[in-house]
Amino acid sequence: MIDVGMLENVGQNGGTDMEQLKELPQRHQRILALIPNGSETMITRVELVKLSGLSDRDVYQILNDLTMKYDIPIGSSRDCN
């Protein structure tokens, strides 16, 4: 399960700011836009693959880039309950 952190906090403590979000590659923006806020509305990577039309490998790499390269806080859980 994937849950994006509150984007208004992005940019604090040296992270990515809203202007930098606009400069993300198009595919990264598309995946980020599909991720809902809050743990009540989590989405699985499989769902992101279906909605985006990208491969699982591509979605995995984009999620990794968003967190590691662009410092965008995305939470995850292996517990589907």
N, C-alpha and C positions, 0 to 999 in steps of 0.2 A: 504494500500500500504506500502511496506517496501523498504527501501533504506539504504544500508550500507554506513557508512562514509569512508573516505579515509584511508585505512589500514596502509599506511605509517605513519600516525599520531598515530596509536595504540601504546600504550606504553609510550607516553608522559604524564606527570603529574601523574605518578603512575599507569597508565593503563596496559593493557596486551601488552607484546612484541611479536615479530614474533616467537620466540622460544616457548613461551607459547601457541601460536596458534596451533603449531604442536602437542601439548600435549592435545588438546581438545578431548573429546570423539568422536569416529568416526561419530556418527549421527550428532553431532554438526558441525563437519568439513563439512559434506555433505550438510547440510542446508546453512551454511555460504558460501560455494562454489557456491550455486545456486543463491545467492542474488547479483544482478548486482550493479555496482557503478553508482551513479548519479541519479538525479530525472527524467531524460528523459527516463530511462530504468527501472522504478519501476516494482516490481512483487508483486502480492497479496499473502496472506497466502494460499488461496485456490489453487493458482498455485503451491506454494511450496509443498502443500499436494500432488497434482497430480504428480509432478515431482519426489518427494522423495519416494512416496509410503507409507509414514507415516500417522498416523491419524492426524486430525486437532488438537486434544488435545496435541499430542506429539510435533507437530511443534510449537504450541503456547508456550509450556513449554521450548522447546529448544531456541526459540527466547528470552524468558524471561531470561533464564540462560545466554545466550550470552551477554545480556545487563547488567543484574544485578550481576551475579556471576563472569563473566569474563571481565567486563568493555569494551566490544566491542561496539563501537558507531553504532547503527542501528536506523535510523530515520523511522518514520511511519506517515501516514496520513489517515484519514477516507474519505477524499475528492478524489473521483476517477476521477475527471475531469482534 
